[in-house]
Amino acid sequence: MSEATRTGPSGGGPPPDAAPAAQGSPAAQAAPAETTAGGAAAGGVGERGQRDLTRGPVLRSVLGFAVPLTLSNLLQQTYLLADGAVLGHWVGVDALAAAGVVQPVYFLADGVFLGLTTGFAIRLARFTGERSRRGPATVATALALATAVWAALCFLAVQTAGGALLRLTGARGAVLHDAQVLLSTLSYGFPAVFAVSAVFALLRGLGDSRAQMRLMIGSSLGNAVLAWFYVVVLHLGVAGAGLATVTAATGTAAAGAVLLRRRGGLAVRRSHGWAGVRAEAVAGLRLGLPGAAQQLLIALGIVALIRIVAPLGPSLLAAVTVVGRLEFFAATAFLDLSGALTVFTAQNLGAGRPDRVRRAVRRTLPFTLALALAVSLAVIVLRPVVAAAATTDPVTRHLVERYILVTYPCFALYAVMAVVHGALNGIGRTVVPLVCTLVSFVAVRLPLSYLLRVRHGADGVMWAVDLGWIVGALYTAFAVRRHLGRPGRHPAGRPALPGVPWRRVLAPLLCACAVLVAAAGRYGYFRDELYWLAASRHLAAGYDDQPPLVPLIVRVETWFGGDSVQVVRIAPMLFAVATALMTVLCARELAGPDERRSHRAQQIAAVAVSASVLVLVEGHLFTTASSGLFFWSVAIWLVLRILRTGDHRLWYGFGAVLGVGMLNNDTIVMVPLSLLVAAPLTGRTRLLRERAVWLSVLLALAIASPDLLWQAAHGWPQFTMAGHLSSWAKRLTALPLQVEAATALTWLWVVGWRLAWQDTRYRLLAVGYAVTLAIVVVSGGNFYYPMGWYPLLLGAGAVRLADRWPSGRRWFAASAAAAAAVTLALGPPLLPVSAYRHLIAVNPFNADSIGWPELAREVAEVERRHPGATLLAVNYGEAGALAHYGPALGLPTVYADHNGYSHFGRPTGVSATTIAVGYDPRALRPYWRSCVVAGHVDNGQGVPNIEQGLPILVCTGQEYTWEQLWPLLKHYN
C-alpha cells in the first residue's frame, strides 16, 4: 500500500487548476477576493510551477506538463509492485491475495477523499490566480476540517464493519484473516494518509507541482524501504506492509505541513473566520463530489470483480492483483498525459483558442497510440519477467502471463480513452469519463466476467477486460464526435433550461420511498418474484416469456444482499424513483426557460407521480412493468428533447435505451412503432427519412440481439406467449382501466395530453400515445402497457397547472390527497392480510403474495408420505415457491412445464410416483393410470387467491417417459 495518491484523476479527470472558478458561490460571497495589483492575466504564468499552455508548440506544451508528474508517479507505482513482490516472496500467496482484497476497500476511502480534495484544490487555484490574501487560508482551514472528519468516519467504519466489507469480496480463510489484519493496521494511519492527500491538493492548488513531486518521491522510496524492513527483517507479515504505509504517510504529512508553513499564507488566523470556512467547505465539497462519485463507482466495481474472481481460487486472485498493479503502472503516463491535456484544453478555451485544442487532440492521439502500442509490446514480451518478479508460485505465474497475453493487445484502447477523456474534461464534459466507466466497467466488464467465468473460467474473466475496453472506446468515439467538434459551444437554437429544484422535488419522492421501504417485507414474495429467483439461478440469453434483464438484476441483488424479499424489492423501488424523476424532467422540458414556471411545474409533477400507481404500486413488486416504465419514460423523454432542441444525435441515445428496454420487456417496441405511425399523421414525415432514426433502430436491435437470437433459435415462443395473453376482456377494459394510472389525478394527465396535442412541436407524442392505446386495444394486451407514457403526460399536465396555479392549487391538493389515499389503500400492502378476502378483485397482486410458505409445507407433508417422488408444479409461481422454500423442508428438485420454467430442467425416464401440485386430475388422466388427491393448498388466511384450494395429487402408473411427456404438458399463461 502507498499513501501517495495520484496527481491527476483516475481515468483522465481534470486537474484542479484546469477548472473554472465557481462564481457566486456561498464561499465567494462569504470570502470576497482581496487581490493585489498585477494579478496574472488569463492564460498567463501564475505561481511557481505553473505552465502557460496557450503559447508554443501544442504537443511540446502538453508533454512538458505531463512528464515531471509521470516520473514521480512511475516511482510510486514501482513501489506498489515492490510491495507486492515483498509480500509474494517473503510471506506467501495468501498475503499477496489479501493485499488485493484490501486494495479496493482502502482505495474506496482514499479515492473518494481524493475526489473531494479536488474541489478544494479548484477553489484554492482560483484564489491563487486572483492573488487573494485570505482565500487560500480559508480553503486550507476548510480542507483540514474535512480531512479530520473523513479520517474519523473511515476509522469508525473499518473498526465496526471492516470484516463485513472484506467478506463482501468473497475472501475466506487465511486470505480473509490476513486482509483483516492489514486493513485494521492501515485504519490507525488514516489521519496521516488523508493528510497527505490534503497536502497534495493544496500544493496543486498553489501551482507547485515540483514540491508535490519531491514529496511523492520521498514517500515512495521510504515506503518501499520500510516495507522491506518490517516484513523481511522484523517478520511482521501483512501487518508490516500496513505499518510501512502508516509510517511513511506520517513522515510525508509532516514534511508537507512544514513545507506549506514555510510558504506562508495558509495559517488559520488569515482565514475569513468560521463563517467563511463553513461556506468554503460547502463550496469545495460541491465541486469535489462528482470526482468522488467516480472513485466510489470504480472502488465498488473492483470489490465486485474480486468477488467474481474469488471462487476461482487464490492463485487467480493473486494474478488479478499483480496485473492490476501492472496496469496502473503502465497507464501512469497516459493518465498524466490526460491530466495535462485537460489543463491545456481549459487554458486555451479560456484564452479563446479552440483551434489549439483541436490541434492538440489531433497531435496527441497519434503519439498516445504509438506509445501505448510500444508499452503493450514491451509488457507482452517481458511477461515471464513480470510474473517471476511478482511471485514464486508456478500457478500464479502462469495465470499472470496468460492474463497479460489476453488483455494487453487491447491496452491501447484504454490509453487512448484516458487521453481523450482529458480533453473532454477540459471543455467541461466531465460526465463523459463517469458514463464511460459506468458503461464499460459496470455494465459490460463485471456482468461478462461473471457470465464468462461460468463457462470459460479464468479465461472468461480475462476476455471480459478486452470487451469492456472495446465498448468504452466506442462510447468515447461517440462522445468525441459529439463534443470535441465544437468545444465550449452549444448547438444553435437550444434554449437554456432552469435546473431542478431538488429540495422541493425530492420531498414527495422520499415520502413515497418511506412507504415502499415500510411495505417491502410485508406478506411475502409475489409469484413473479419467485420466478425471478429461480430464473436467476438459470441465467440465459432469453426465456419463453421474457427477456433476460430482470433475472440478471435479481441475481446481482441476491448475490450482494442475500436472498430476502426486502433485497429483491430494492430494484423496483429504485426504478420507481427514477421513473418519477423522468416525470419531473419531462415537466422541465415542457415548461421552458421561465424559472418560476419550470420549478413550480417540476414540483407539481413530483407530487403527482409520487401519489400515483407508477411509484406506490410499481415500486413495490418486482415485475417487468416496474423496470419497463423507466425505460419507456427515458425513451419518450429523449424524443421530447429531440423535438424541443432539434438535436438528432439524441436518436442514438434513444436507440440504446430502446435496446436495453427490449432486454427487459419486448413491449417497448410499441414506442417506436407508435411514433412511426404518428409521424405522417402529424406532418412529421421527415422523421421517416432521418438516417439517425433508422440507425437508432439498428442500434436497439444490436443491443437486444442476445434475446432475439435466443427467440429465433427456439421458435419465437414470445409470440406464442402473447397469443395466450390476449383476450376480449382485456380489449373491453383497456380504456377504462387507464384511470388506474393516476386515480383521482387522471384529469391531470388528460390536461397534459391536450397540451401536447395543441402544441404542434409535441403533437407527435400526443398521437403516439393514442396509437399505443389503440395497439393495446386491438391486440388485447395488458392494460398497463401504455403507462410508460404517463410520466410525459403528467409532466405536461403539471406545466399547464403551473400556468393556472392560483386557481387550480386547491383542486390539485385535494386530488393529490385523494389519489394518495386510494393508492395507499389499494396499492402497497399496508392493510391487514384479512382485508384481501374482499379486495382481491381490486388488487390481486398483493393477494398473490400470500401463502407461499404454507404451500411448501403442505407439499412437504405429502412428500414425506411418498419419499423419492418426482415433484411437478403446474405454474412457475408454485415451482418458484417450492424451489425457494423447499430445500429447508427436505423437498427434492421441483419441475414445471410452464412458460420459461420448462427450460430449468425436467425429469428423465419414468417416475414410480409423481406429486403434481395444482393440476386438475382430469388433465393428467391420459398420462397416469392413477391420480389421487392427497391434499389441498390452503394459505391459512382465507384469501381466495389463485392457489387457494388447488389440489395436491399423487400420481402413479406413468404411461410415457418424461421425454415424451414434456412437450405434451407444456403450457403458456
Order of alpha helices (4+ residues) and beta strands (2+ residues): alpha-alpha-alpha-alpha-alpha-alpha-alpha-alpha-alpha-alpha-alpha-alpha-alpha-alpha-alpha-alpha-alpha-alpha-alpha-alpha-alpha-alpha-alpha-alpha-alpha-alpha-alpha-alpha-alpha-alpha-alpha-alpha-alpha-alpha-alpha-alpha-alpha-beta-alpha-beta-beta-alpha-beta-beta-alpha
